[in-house]
Amino acid sequence: GMATIGQSPRADLVPHMQARFSSPVDIIEMGALDDLNAAEIAALGPDSGEVGIVARLRDGSSVLLSHAKIMPRMQRIVDAMNGAGCRFIVILCGADWSDIRSRCLIVNPGRVFPSVITALAHGRRLGIIKPSAGQVDAERERYARLHIDAVVTAASPYTGDRRLELARQAARHLAQHEVDLVWMTCVGMDEAMRRIVEEETGKPVILARTILARIVDELLPA
């Protein structure tokens, strides 16, 4: 099961992941915003003072959602995927989904990603690229609590070709702050953005969608 907080199918993401799997797999995709109209989606936006999470719509645009408001819809998707016989379920979002309950295994990037990244960044300056500028301060504070020296900036992947210039601007900011490695946190960020970040910083770059695909591959039957 591939569960997205936005709308399915994730044609920008799931084929990229599937191409990295070492064995064939049947995938069911569902989205928390599937079949909702614009007003219903707007009602799921963050409240004042809340740090939202970025969701991709089917047309390639994005919206900002409240984590708390979208949680019940994500739980319903997971319930449906359990009922459909999924062997495990991947949440296609880097937020923490620990409150979701499931009979089958849940791959929760919000717990997996920080564990991997903090291990790699220990003792080094970490550059972080978020999909929304509104997430920058909270992310900086999050990694400070984990005792990681982090420089945080943003570049939305859901802006068409403009995403490449945004990635370049973000990478130059990180290069100016002499980071040692870069963490591109959003599964919507793609290889084209990654190549620009590598070119501008000259540092190792970890891409969320690729590391997620490799973790999922470990769970597939041989």
LOMAR-522151 format. One line per 5 residues: number of its first residue (from 1); for each residue z, y negated, x of N, C-alpha, C, CB. Coordinates in Angstrom, 1 decimal, always signed. Atoms other than C-alpha are relative to their C-alpha. Glycine has a CB too. Layout:
N
NUM = Z/Y/X/Z/Y/X/Z/Y/X/Z/Y/X; ...
//
This chain:
222
1 = +0.0/+1.2/+0.8/+0.0/+0.0/+0.0/+0.0/-1.2/+0.9/+1.2/+0.0/-0.9; +0.1/+1.3/-0.7/-0.9/-3.5/+1.2/+0.4/-1.1/-1.1/-1.4/-0.3/+0.7; -0.5/+0.9/+1.0/+1.1/-6.1/-0.8/+0.0/-1.4/+0.6/+1.5/+0.3/-0.4; +0.1/+1.4/-0.5/+0.2/-9.8/-0.3/+0.7/-0.9/-1.0/-1.5/-0.4/+0.1; -0.7/+1.0/+0.8/+2.2/-12.8/-1.6/-1.0/-0.9/-0.8/+0.9/-0.8/+0.8
6 = +1.0/+0.8/+0.7/-1.1/-14.4/-2.6/-0.8/+0.8/-1.0/-0.9/-0.7/+1.0; +0.9/-0.7/+0.9/-4.1/-12.9/-4.3/-0.8/+1.1/+0.8/-1.0/-0.9/-0.7; +0.8/-1.1/-0.7/-5.8/-9.6/-3.4/-1.4/+0.0/-0.6/+0.7/+1.4/-0.3; -0.2/-0.7/-1.3/-8.0/-8.3/-2.0/+0.1/-1.0/+1.2/-1.1/+1.0/+0.2; +0.0/+0.9/-1.2/-7.3/-9.8/+1.5/-1.2/+0.4/+0.9/+1.4/+0.2/+0.7
11 = +1.2/-0.4/-0.8/-10.8/-9.5/+2.7/+0.0/-0.6/+1.4/-1.3/-0.5/-0.8; -0.1/+0.7/-1.3/-9.9/-11.8/+5.6/+0.9/+0.8/+1.0/+0.5/-1.4/-0.1; -1.1/-0.6/-0.8/-7.2/-9.4/+6.8/+0.0/+1.5/+0.1/+1.3/-0.5/-0.5; -0.2/-1.5/+0.1/-7.1/-5.8/+5.6/-1.1/+0.7/+0.8/-0.1/+0.4/-1.4; +1.1/-0.7/-0.8/-10.6/-4.8/+7.1/+0.3/-0.1/+1.5/-1.3/-0.6/-0.3
16 = -0.4/+0.1/-1.4/-9.4/-6.2/+10.5/+1.1/+1.0/+0.4/+0.5/-1.5/+0.2; -1.0/-0.9/-0.3/-6.3/-4.1/+10.3/-0.5/+1.4/+0.0/+1.2/-0.1/-0.9; +0.5/-1.3/+0.2/-8.1/-1.0/+9.1/-0.9/+0.4/+1.1/-0.8/+0.1/-1.3; +0.9/-0.3/-1.2/-10.6/-1.2/+12.0/+0.8/+0.5/+1.2/-0.8/-1.2/+0.3; -0.9/-0.3/-1.1/-7.6/-0.7/+14.3/+0.8/+1.3/-0.2/+0.9/-1.1/+0.3
21 = -0.7/-1.2/+0.2/-6.3/+2.4/+12.7/-0.7/+1.2/+0.6/+0.2/+0.3/-1.6; +0.6/-1.2/-0.7/-6.8/+5.7/+14.6/-0.4/+1.1/-0.9/+1.0/+0.4/+1.1; +0.4/-1.0/+0.9/-7.2/+7.8/+11.5/-0.3/-0.7/-1.3/+1.1/+1.1/-0.2; +0.4/+0.7/+1.3/-8.7/+7.1/+8.0/+1.2/+0.0/-0.9/-1.2/+0.8/-0.6; -1.1/+0.2/+0.9/-6.4/+5.9/+5.3/-0.5/-0.6/-1.3/+1.2/-0.8/+0.6
26 = +0.3/+0.6/+1.3/-6.7/+5.1/+1.6/+1.0/-1.2/-0.2/+0.0/+1.0/-1.2; -0.9/+1.2/+0.1/-5.4/+1.6/+0.9/-0.1/-0.6/-1.4/-0.5/-1.1/+1.0; -0.1/+0.7/+1.3/-4.2/+0.1/-2.4/+0.5/-1.4/+0.3/+1.0/+0.7/-1.0; -0.4/+1.4/-0.2/-4.1/-3.7/-2.4/+0.5/-0.6/-1.3/-1.1/-0.8/+0.6; -0.4/+0.8/+1.1/-2.1/-5.9/-4.8/+0.6/-1.3/+0.4/+1.1/+0.8/-0.8
31 = -0.5/+1.4/-0.3/-1.2/-9.6/-4.9/+1.0/-0.5/-1.0/-1.1/-0.9/+0.2; -1.0/+0.6/+0.9/+1.8/-11.4/-6.3/-0.6/-1.1/-1.0/+1.1/-0.6/+0.7; +0.7/+1.0/+0.8/-0.6/-14.1/-7.7/-1.2/+0.5/-0.7/-0.3/-1.2/+0.9; +1.1/-0.5/+0.7/-3.2/-11.8/-9.0/+0.0/-0.3/-1.5/-0.1/+1.6/+0.2; +0.2/+0.3/+1.5/-4.5/-12.9/-12.5/+0.9/-1.1/-0.5/+0.4/+1.2/-0.8
36 = -0.7/+1.2/+0.5/-2.3/-16.0/-12.6/-0.9/-1.2/+0.0/+1.2/-0.3/+0.9; +0.8/+1.3/+0.0/-3.8/-19.4/-13.5/+0.7/-1.0/+0.9/-0.2/-0.5/-1.5; -0.5/+1.0/-0.9/-3.3/-22.6/-11.6/+1.3/-0.5/-0.4/-1.0/-1.1/+0.0; -1.3/+0.5/+0.5/-0.4/-23.8/-13.7/+1.1/+1.0/+0.3/+0.0/-0.3/-1.5; -1.0/-1.1/-0.3/+1.4/-20.4/-13.3/+0.3/+0.1/+1.5/-0.5/+1.3/-0.5
41 = -0.2/+0.0/-1.4/+0.9/-20.5/-9.6/+0.8/-1.2/+0.5/-1.4/+0.0/+0.8; -0.7/+1.2/-0.4/+2.1/-24.1/-9.3/+1.5/+0.1/-0.4/-0.6/-1.2/-0.8; -1.4/-0.2/+0.4/+5.3/-23.1/-11.1/+0.8/+0.8/+1.0/+0.1/+0.7/-1.4; -0.7/-0.8/-1.0/+6.1/-20.7/-8.2/+0.2/-0.8/+1.3/-0.8/+1.3/+0.2; -0.1/+0.8/-1.2/+6.1/-23.5/-5.7/+1.4/-0.3/+0.4/-0.7/-1.4/-0.2
46 = -1.4/+0.2/-0.5/+9.2/-24.4/-3.6/+0.6/-1.2/-0.7/+0.0/-0.2/+1.5; -0.8/+1.2/+0.5/+11.9/-26.7/-5.0/+0.2/-1.0/+1.1/+1.3/+0.5/-0.6; -0.3/+1.0/-0.9/+12.8/-29.9/-3.3/+1.0/+0.5/+1.1/+0.5/-1.3/-0.7; -0.9/-0.4/-1.1/+14.3/-29.2/+0.1/-0.2/+1.4/+0.5/+1.4/-0.2/-0.3; +0.1/-1.4/-0.4/+13.2/-25.6/+0.2/-1.2/+0.2/+0.9/-0.3/+0.9/-1.3
51 = +1.1/-0.3/-0.9/+11.0/-24.3/+3.1/-0.9/+1.0/-0.7/+0.5/+0.5/+1.4; +0.9/-0.9/+0.7/+8.0/-22.7/+1.4/-0.6/+1.0/+0.9/-1.0/-0.8/-0.7; +0.8/-0.9/-0.8/+5.9/-19.8/+2.5/-1.5/-0.1/-0.5/+0.5/+1.5/-0.2; +1.4/+0.2/+0.3/+2.1/-20.0/+2.7/-0.7/+1.2/-0.5/-0.7/-0.5/+1.3; +0.7/-1.1/+0.6/+0.0/-17.8/+0.5/-1.5/-0.3/-0.1/+0.6/+0.4/-1.4
56 = +1.5/+0.1/+0.1/-3.8/-17.2/+0.6/-0.5/+0.3/-1.4/-0.7/+0.8/+1.0; +0.6/-0.3/+1.2/-5.8/-17.4/-2.6/-1.3/+0.7/+0.2/-0.2/-1.3/-0.9; +1.2/-0.8/-0.2/-8.9/-15.3/-3.3/-1.2/-0.9/+0.5/-0.3/+0.6/-1.4; +1.1/+0.9/-0.4/-11.2/-18.3/-2.7/+0.1/-0.5/+1.4/-0.1/-1.2/-0.9; -0.2/+0.3/-1.4/-9.8/-18.7/+0.8/+0.9/-1.2/+0.2/-1.3/-0.3/+0.6
61 = -0.9/+1.1/+0.0/-7.6/-21.7/+0.0/+1.4/+0.5/+0.1/-0.2/-1.0/-1.1; -1.4/-0.5/-0.1/-3.8/-21.6/+0.2/+0.9/-0.9/-0.8/+0.5/-0.1/+1.5; -1.0/+0.7/+0.7/-0.7/-22.6/-1.7/+1.4/+0.2/+0.7/+0.0/+0.4/-1.5; -1.4/-0.2/-0.5/+3.0/-23.0/-0.8/+0.8/+0.5/-1.1/+0.5/-1.4/+0.6; -0.8/-0.7/+1.0/+5.4/-20.7/-2.6/+1.4/+0.0/+0.3/-0.5/+1.4/-0.2
66 = -1.4/-0.2/-0.2/+9.1/-20.4/-3.1/+0.2/+1.5/+0.2/+0.8/-0.5/-1.2; -0.4/-1.4/-0.4/+10.4/-17.2/-1.4/+0.8/+0.6/-1.2/+0.7/+0.1/+1.3; -0.8/-0.5/+1.0/+13.0/-16.8/-4.1/-0.8/+0.2/-1.3/+1.2/-1.0/-0.3; +0.7/-0.2/+1.2/+10.6/-17.3/-7.0/-1.0/+1.1/+0.0/-0.7/-1.3/-0.4; +1.0/-1.0/-0.1/+8.0/-14.9/-5.7/+0.6/+1.4/+0.2/-0.9/-0.3/+1.2
71 = -0.6/-1.3/-0.3/+10.5/-12.1/-4.8/-0.1/+0.9/-1.2/+1.5/-0.3/+0.3; +0.1/-1.0/+1.1/+10.6/-10.6/-8.4/-1.4/+0.5/-0.1/+0.5/-0.6/-1.2; +1.4/-0.5/+0.1/+6.8/-10.4/-8.4/-0.3/+1.0/+1.1/-0.9/-1.2/+0.0; +0.2/-1.0/-1.1/+6.8/-8.7/-5.0/+0.7/+1.3/-0.3/+0.5/-0.6/+1.3; -0.7/-1.3/+0.4/+9.3/-6.2/-6.3/-0.8/+0.8/-1.0/+1.4/-0.3/-0.5
76 = +0.8/-0.7/+1.0/+7.1/-5.4/-9.2/-1.2/+0.7/+0.6/-0.5/-0.9/-1.1; +1.1/-0.6/-0.8/+4.2/-4.8/-6.8/+0.4/+1.3/+0.7/-0.6/-1.0/+0.9; -0.5/-1.1/-0.7/+6.3/-2.5/-4.7/+0.3/+1.2/-1.0/+1.2/-0.4/+0.8; -0.2/-1.0/+1.0/+7.4/-0.6/-7.8/-1.3/+0.7/-0.5/+0.7/-0.6/-1.3; +1.3/-0.5/+0.4/+3.8/-0.2/-8.9/-0.6/+0.9/+1.1/-1.0/-1.1/-0.4
81 = +0.5/-0.8/-1.1/+2.8/+1.1/-5.5/+0.8/+1.3/+0.2/+0.0/-0.8/+1.3; -0.7/-1.3/+0.0/+5.6/+3.6/-5.5/-0.5/+0.9/-1.1/+1.5/-0.3/-0.2; +0.5/-0.9/+1.1/+4.4/+4.8/-8.9/-1.4/+0.5/+0.3/+0.0/-0.8/-1.2; +1.3/-0.5/-0.3/+0.9/+5.1/-7.5/-0.1/+1.0/+1.2/-0.9/-1.2/+0.4; -0.1/-1.1/-1.0/+2.1/+7.5/-4.8/-0.2/-0.5/+1.4/-0.9/+1.0/-0.3
86 = +0.3/+0.5/-1.4/+1.8/+5.2/-1.7/+1.0/+0.7/+0.9/+0.2/-1.5/+0.0; -0.8/-0.6/-1.0/+3.2/+6.9/+1.4/+0.9/-1.1/+0.7/-0.9/+0.7/+1.1; -0.8/+1.1/-0.4/+4.4/+3.5/+2.7/-0.7/-1.3/-0.4/+0.3/+0.0/+1.5; +0.5/+1.3/+0.6/+4.0/-0.2/+1.8/+0.2/-1.0/+1.1/+0.7/-0.4/-1.3; +0.0/+1.1/-1.0/+3.1/-3.1/+4.2/+0.0/-1.3/-0.8/-1.2/+0.1/+0.9
91 = +0.0/+1.4/+0.5/+4.1/-6.6/+3.2/-0.8/-0.9/+0.9/+1.5/-0.5/-0.2; +0.9/+0.8/-0.9/+1.4/-8.9/+4.4/+0.5/-1.5/+0.0/-1.4/+0.0/-0.6; -0.6/+1.4/-0.2/+3.7/-11.9/+5.1/+1.1/+0.1/+1.0/+0.5/-0.5/-1.4; -1.0/-0.1/-1.0/+6.0/-12.7/+7.9/+1.4/-0.4/-0.4/-0.4/-0.9/+1.1; -1.3/+0.3/+0.5/+8.9/-13.8/+5.7/+0.9/+1.3/+0.0/+0.0/-0.7/-1.4
96 = -0.9/-1.2/+0.0/+11.9/-11.4/+5.4/+0.1/+0.5/-1.5/+1.4/-0.4/+0.5; +0.1/-0.6/+1.3/+11.6/-9.0/+2.4/+1.1/+1.1/-0.1/-1.3/+0.6/-0.3; -1.1/-1.0/+0.0/+14.9/-7.1/+3.0/+0.6/+0.3/-1.3/+1.1/-0.4/+1.0; -0.6/-0.2/+1.3/+16.0/-7.5/-0.6/-0.9/+0.9/-0.9/+0.1/-1.4/-0.7; +0.9/-0.9/+0.8/+13.0/-5.4/-1.9/+0.5/+1.4/+0.2/-1.5/-0.1/+0.5
101 = -0.4/-1.4/+0.0/+13.9/-1.9/-2.9/-1.2/+0.9/-0.2/+1.1/+0.2/-1.1; +1.2/-0.9/+0.1/+11.5/+1.0/-2.5/+0.5/+1.4/+0.4/-1.1/-0.5/+0.9; -0.2/-1.4/-0.4/+11.6/+4.8/-2.5/-0.7/+0.4/+1.3/-0.5/+1.0/-1.1; +0.8/-0.3/-1.2/+8.9/+4.9/+0.2/+0.3/-1.1/+1.1/-1.5/+0.1/-0.3; -0.3/+0.9/-1.1/+9.1/+3.1/+3.6/-0.7/-1.3/-0.2/-0.5/+0.7/+1.3
106 = +0.5/+1.3/+0.0/+8.6/-0.6/+3.6/-0.2/-0.5/+1.4/+0.9/-1.0/-0.8; +0.2/+0.7/-1.3/+7.0/-2.3/+6.7/+0.2/-1.5/-0.3/-1.4/+0.3/+0.6; -0.4/+1.4/+0.3/+8.8/-5.7/+6.6/-0.2/-0.9/+1.2/+1.5/+0.0/-0.5; +0.2/+0.8/-1.2/+7.3/-8.1/+9.1/+1.1/-1.0/+0.3/-1.3/-0.8/-0.1; -1.1/+0.9/-0.2/+10.2/-10.5/+8.6/+1.1/+0.5/+0.8/+0.5/-0.5/-1.3
111 = -1.0/-0.6/-0.9/+12.4/-8.0/+10.4/-0.6/+0.5/+1.3/+0.8/+1.1/-0.8; +0.7/-0.6/-1.2/+9.9/-6.3/+12.7/-0.4/-1.1/+1.0/-1.2/+0.7/-0.5; +0.5/+1.0/-1.0/+8.3/-9.5/+14.2/+1.1/-0.6/+0.9/-0.7/-1.0/-0.8; -0.9/+0.7/-0.9/+11.4/-11.3/+15.4/+0.6/+1.0/+1.0/+1.2/-0.6/-0.9; -0.5/-1.0/-0.9/+12.7/-8.1/+17.0/-0.9/+0.2/+1.2/+0.3/+1.4/-0.6
116 = +0.9/-0.1/-1.1/+9.6/-7.7/+19.1/-0.2/-1.3/+0.8/-1.4/+0.4/-0.6; +0.2/+1.2/-0.7/+9.1/-11.3/+19.9/+1.2/-0.5/+0.8/-0.3/-1.1/-1.1; -1.2/+0.5/-0.7/+12.7/-12.1/+20.9/+0.1/+0.9/+1.3/+1.2/+0.1/-0.8; -0.1/-0.9/-1.2/+12.6/-9.0/+23.3/-1.0/-0.5/+1.0/-0.3/+1.4/-0.4; +1.0/+0.4/-1.0/+9.4/-10.3/+24.9/+0.3/-1.4/+0.6/-1.4/+0.0/-0.6
121 = -0.2/+1.4/-0.4/+10.5/-13.9/+25.0/+1.3/-0.3/+0.7/-0.1/-0.9/-1.2; -1.3/+0.2/-0.6/+14.0/-13.4/+26.5/-0.2/-0.6/+1.4/+0.7/+1.4/+0.0; +0.0/+0.7/-1.3/+14.5/-15.8/+29.4/-1.2/-0.8/+0.2/+0.2/+1.1/+1.0; +1.2/+0.7/-0.2/+11.2/-17.5/+28.8/-0.2/-1.1/-1.1/-1.2/+0.9/+0.1; +0.2/+1.0/+1.0/+9.9/-20.5/+26.9/-1.1/+0.5/-0.9/-0.5/-1.4/+0.6
126 = +0.9/-0.6/+1.0/+8.2/-19.3/+23.7/-0.7/-1.1/-0.8/+0.7/+0.9/-0.9; +0.8/+0.9/+0.8/+5.4/-21.2/+22.0/-0.3/+0.7/-1.3/-1.3/-0.4/+0.6; +0.2/-0.6/+1.4/+5.2/-20.6/+18.2/-0.9/-0.9/-0.8/+1.4/+0.1/-0.7; +0.9/+0.7/+0.9/+2.4/-21.5/+15.8/+0.2/+0.5/-1.4/-1.5/+0.1/+0.4; -0.2/-0.3/+1.4/+3.3/-21.6/+12.1/-1.2/-0.4/-0.8/+1.3/-0.6/-0.5
131 = +1.2/+0.4/+0.9/+0.8/-21.9/+9.2/+0.2/-1.4/-0.7/-0.3/+1.0/-1.0; -0.3/+1.2/+0.8/+2.6/-25.0/+7.7/+0.9/-0.9/+0.9/+0.6/+0.3/-1.3; -0.9/+0.9/-0.8/+4.1/-28.1/+9.4/+1.4/+0.0/-0.6/-0.6/-1.4/+0.0; -1.3/+0.0/+0.7/+6.9/-27.9/+6.8/+0.9/+1.1/+0.5/-0.1/+0.1/-1.4; -0.8/-1.1/-0.5/+8.1/-24.7/+8.5/+0.5/-0.1/+1.4/-0.8/+1.3/-0.1
136 = -0.3/+0.1/-1.4/+8.4/-26.0/+12.0/+1.5/-0.1/+0.3/-0.7/-1.2/+0.5; -1.4/+0.3/-0.3/+12.0/-27.3/+12.0/+0.8/+1.3/-0.2/+0.5/-1.1/-0.8; -0.8/-1.2/+0.3/+13.4/-24.2/+10.3/-0.3/+1.1/+1.0/-0.3/+0.5/-1.4; +0.4/-1.0/-1.0/+11.5/-21.9/+12.8/+0.7/-0.3/+1.3/-1.5/+0.1/+0.1; -0.6/+0.3/-1.3/+12.8/-23.8/+15.8/+1.5/+0.3/-0.1/-0.2/-1.6/+0.3
141 = -1.4/-0.3/+0.1/+16.4/-23.5/+14.5/+0.2/+1.5/-0.1/+0.6/-0.7/-1.3; -0.2/-1.5/+0.1/+15.9/-19.8/+13.7/+0.0/+0.6/+1.4/-1.2/+0.6/-0.8; +0.1/-0.6/-1.3/+14.9/-19.0/+17.3/+1.1/-0.5/+0.9/-1.4/-0.3/+0.6; -1.1/+0.5/-0.7/+17.6/-21.3/+18.7/+1.2/+0.9/-0.2/+0.3/-1.4/-0.4; -1.1/-0.9/+0.3/+20.1/-19.0/+16.9/-0.1/+1.3/+0.7/+0.1/+0.2/-1.5
146 = +0.3/-1.2/-0.8/+18.5/-16.1/+18.7/+0.0/-0.2/+1.5/-1.3/+0.6/-0.5; -0.1/+0.4/-1.4/+19.0/-17.9/+22.0/-1.4/+0.0/+0.7/+1.0/+0.9/+0.7; +1.4/+0.0/-0.5/+15.2/-18.3/+22.5/-0.4/-1.5/+0.1/-1.0/+0.8/-0.8; +0.5/+1.4/-0.2/+13.9/-21.6/+24.0/-1.4/+0.0/-0.6/-0.1/-0.4/+1.5; +1.3/-0.1/+0.7/+11.0/-22.2/+21.5/-0.5/-1.4/-0.2/+0.2/+0.7/-1.3
151 = +0.8/+1.2/+0.4/+8.4/-25.0/+21.1/-0.8/+0.4/-1.2/-0.8/-0.5/+1.2; +0.7/-0.5/+1.3/+7.1/-24.8/+17.5/-1.0/-1.1/-0.4/+1.1/+0.3/-1.0; +1.0/+0.8/+0.5/+4.0/-26.3/+16.1/-0.7/+0.7/-1.2/-1.1/-0.5/+1.0; +0.6/-0.7/+1.1/+1.6/-25.5/+13.2/-1.5/-0.2/+0.0/+0.6/-0.6/-1.3; +1.4/+0.0/+0.2/-2.0/-24.7/+12.4/-0.4/+0.9/-1.1/-0.8/+0.4/+1.4
156 = +0.3/-0.8/+1.2/-3.1/-23.5/+9.0/-1.3/+0.8/+0.2/-0.2/-0.9/-1.3; +1.2/-0.8/-0.1/-5.6/-20.6/+9.1/-0.9/+0.0/-1.3/+0.4/+1.5/+0.3; +0.7/+0.0/+1.3/-6.7/-21.3/+5.5/-0.7/-1.3/-0.2/+1.0/+0.3/-1.1; +0.7/+1.3/+0.1/-8.8/-24.4/+6.2/-1.5/+0.1/+0.4/+0.7/-1.0/+0.9; +1.4/-0.2/-0.4/-12.2/-22.8/+6.9/-0.2/-0.3/+1.5/-0.9/-1.0/-0.8
161 = +0.3/+0.2/-1.5/-13.8/-23.9/+10.2/+1.0/-0.9/+0.6/-1.4/-0.5/+0.1; -1.0/+0.9/-0.6/-11.2/-26.6/+10.6/+1.2/+0.7/+0.6/+0.5/-1.0/-1.1; -1.1/-0.8/-0.6/-8.7/-23.9/+11.4/-0.1/+0.0/+1.6/+0.1/+1.4/-0.6; +0.2/-0.2/-1.4/-10.3/-23.7/+14.9/+0.5/-1.3/+0.7/-1.4/+0.2/+0.3; -0.5/+1.2/-0.6/-9.6/-27.4/+15.7/+1.5/-0.1/-0.1/-0.7/-1.2/-0.7
166 = -1.5/+0.0/+0.2/-6.1/-27.1/+14.3/+0.6/+0.9/+1.0/+0.4/+0.4/-1.4; -0.6/-0.9/-1.0/-5.5/-24.1/+16.6/-0.1/-0.7/+1.4/-0.8/+1.3/+0.0; +0.1/+0.7/-1.2/-6.8/-26.2/+19.5/+1.0/-1.0/+0.2/-1.4/-0.6/+0.2; -1.0/+1.1/-0.1/-4.5/-29.1/+18.8/+1.4/+0.6/+0.2/+0.0/-0.8/-1.3; -1.3/-0.7/-0.1/-1.5/-26.7/+18.4/+0.1/+0.5/+1.4/+0.1/+1.1/-1.0
171 = -0.1/-0.6/-1.3/-2.4/-24.9/+21.7/+0.2/-1.1/+1.1/-1.3/+0.8/+0.3; -0.1/+1.1/-1.0/-2.7/-28.2/+23.6/+1.5/-0.5/+0.0/-1.0/-1.1/-0.3; -1.4/+0.4/+0.1/+0.7/-29.2/+22.3/+0.9/+1.0/+0.8/+0.5/-0.1/-1.4; -0.8/-1.0/-0.7/+2.2/-25.9/+23.6/-0.2/+0.0/+1.5/-0.3/+1.4/-0.6; +0.3/+0.0/-1.4/+0.4/-26.2/+26.9/+0.7/-1.2/+0.7/-1.5/-0.1/+0.2
176 = -0.7/+1.2/-0.5/+1.9/-29.7/+27.4/+1.5/+0.3/+0.2/-0.2/-1.2/-0.9; -1.4/-0.3/-0.1/+5.3/-28.2/+26.9/+0.3/+1.3/+0.9/+0.6/+0.3/-1.3; -0.1/-1.1/-1.0/+4.6/-25.4/+29.5/+0.7/+1.3/-0.5/+0.7/-0.5/+1.2; -0.5/-1.3/+0.6/+5.3/-22.4/+27.3/-0.5/+1.2/+0.9/-0.4/+0.2/-1.5; +0.3/-1.2/-0.8/+5.2/-18.9/+28.9/-0.8/+1.0/-0.8/+1.2/+0.6/+0.5
181 = +0.8/-0.9/+0.9/+3.7/-17.0/+25.9/+0.0/-0.7/-1.3/+0.6/+1.4/+0.0; +0.2/+0.7/+1.3/+2.5/-17.9/+22.4/+0.1/+1.1/-1.1/-1.3/-0.7/+0.0; -0.1/-0.9/+1.2/+3.4/-16.2/+19.1/-0.6/-0.7/-1.2/+1.6/+0.3/-0.3; +0.7/+0.5/+1.1/+0.9/-16.8/+16.3/+0.5/+0.7/-1.2/-1.5/+0.1/+0.1; -0.8/-0.7/+0.9/+3.1/-16.0/+13.4/-0.6/+0.5/-1.3/+1.2/-0.9/-0.4
186 = +0.6/-0.3/+1.3/+0.8/-15.8/+10.3/-1.1/+1.0/+0.1/-0.5/-1.3/-0.6; +1.0/-1.1/+0.0/-1.2/-12.7/+9.5/-1.4/-0.6/-0.4/+0.4/+1.1/-1.0; +1.3/+0.6/+0.3/-4.0/-15.1/+8.3/-0.7/-0.5/+1.2/+0.2/-1.1/-1.0; +0.6/+0.5/-1.3/-4.5/-16.3/+11.9/-0.9/+1.1/+0.6/+1.1/-0.5/+1.0; +0.9/-1.0/-0.4/-7.5/-14.6/+13.3/-0.4/+0.0/+1.5/-1.3/-0.1/-0.8
191 = +0.3/-0.1/-1.4/-9.1/-13.6/+16.6/-0.7/-1.3/+0.6/-0.9/+1.2/+0.2; +0.6/+1.2/-0.5/-11.2/-16.8/+16.8/+1.1/-1.1/+0.3/-0.9/-0.6/-1.1; -1.1/+0.9/-0.3/-8.0/-18.9/+16.6/+0.7/+0.4/+1.3/+1.0/-0.1/-1.2; -0.7/-0.6/-1.2/-6.4/-16.6/+19.2/-0.7/-0.4/+1.3/+0.2/+1.5/-0.2; +0.8/+0.3/-1.2/-9.2/-17.1/+21.7/+0.1/-1.4/+0.4/-1.5/+0.4/-0.2
196 = -0.2/+1.4/-0.4/-8.9/-20.8/+21.5/+1.4/-0.3/+0.6/-0.2/-0.9/-1.3; -1.4/+0.2/-0.5/-5.1/-20.7/+22.0/+0.1/+0.6/+1.4/+1.0/+0.7/-0.9; +0.0/-0.6/-1.3/-5.6/-18.4/+25.0/-0.7/-0.9/+1.0/-0.6/+1.4/+0.0; +0.7/+0.9/-0.8/-8.2/-20.7/+26.4/+0.7/-1.3/+0.4/-1.4/-0.4/-0.6; -0.7/+1.3/-0.2/-6.1/-23.9/+26.0/+1.3/+0.2/+0.8/+0.3/-0.6/-1.3
201 = -1.3/-0.2/-0.6/-2.8/-22.4/+27.2/+0.0/+0.8/+1.3/+1.0/+0.6/-0.9; +0.1/-0.9/-1.2/-3.9/-19.8/+29.8/+1.2/+1.0/+0.0/+0.0/-0.8/+1.2; -1.2/-0.9/+0.1/-0.9/-17.7/+28.5/-0.3/+1.2/-0.9/+1.2/-0.8/-0.4; +0.2/-1.1/+1.0/-0.5/-14.4/+26.7/+0.3/-0.4/-1.4/+1.0/+1.2/+0.4; -0.1/+0.4/+1.4/-0.9/-14.7/+23.0/+0.2/+1.2/-0.9/-1.3/-0.8/-0.5
206 = -0.3/-1.1/+0.9/+0.6/-12.4/+20.4/-0.5/-0.4/-1.4/+1.5/+0.4/+0.0; +0.6/+0.3/+1.3/-1.3/-12.3/+17.1/+0.6/+0.9/-1.1/-1.5/+0.2/+0.0; -0.8/-0.7/+1.0/+0.7/-11.3/+14.0/-0.8/+1.1/-0.7/+0.4/-1.0/-1.1; +0.8/-1.0/+0.7/-2.2/-9.4/+12.3/-0.2/+1.2/+0.8/-1.3/-0.6/-0.5; +0.3/-1.1/-0.9/-2.9/-7.3/+15.3/+1.2/+0.9/+0.3/-0.6/-0.5/+1.3
211 = -1.2/-0.8/-0.2/+0.6/-6.3/+16.1/+0.5/+0.7/-1.2/+1.2/-0.9/+0.5; -0.3/-0.7/+1.2/+1.2/-5.4/+12.5/-0.9/+1.2/-0.2/-0.2/-1.0/-1.2; +0.9/-1.1/+0.1/-1.9/-3.2/+12.5/+0.4/+1.1/+0.9/-1.4/-0.4/+0.3; -0.4/-1.0/-1.0/-0.7/-1.4/+15.6/+1.3/+0.7/-0.4/+0.2/-0.6/+1.4; -1.3/-0.6/+0.5/+2.8/-0.8/+14.1/-0.4/+1.0/-1.1/+1.0/-1.0/-0.4
216 = +0.4/-0.9/+1.1/+1.2/+0.6/+10.9/-0.7/+1.2/+0.5/-0.9/-0.8/-1.0; +0.8/-1.1/-0.6/-1.1/+2.8/+13.0/+1.0/+1.1/+0.4/-0.9/-0.4/+1.1; -1.0/-0.9/-0.5/+2.0/+4.5/+14.4/+0.6/+0.9/-1.2/+1.2/-0.7/+0.7; -0.5/-0.7/+1.2/+3.0/+5.5/+10.8/-1.0/+0.9/-0.6/+0.5/-1.0/-1.0; +1.0/-0.8/+0.7/-0.3/+7.2/+9.9/+0.0/+1.4/+0.6/-1.4/-0.6/+0.3
221 = +0.1/-1.3/-0.5/-0.7/+10.9/+10.1/-1.1/+0.2/+1.0/-0.2/+1.0/-1.2; +0.9/-0.2/-1.1/-2.4/+12.2/+13.2/-1.3/+0.7/-0.5/+0.6/+0.9/+1.1
//
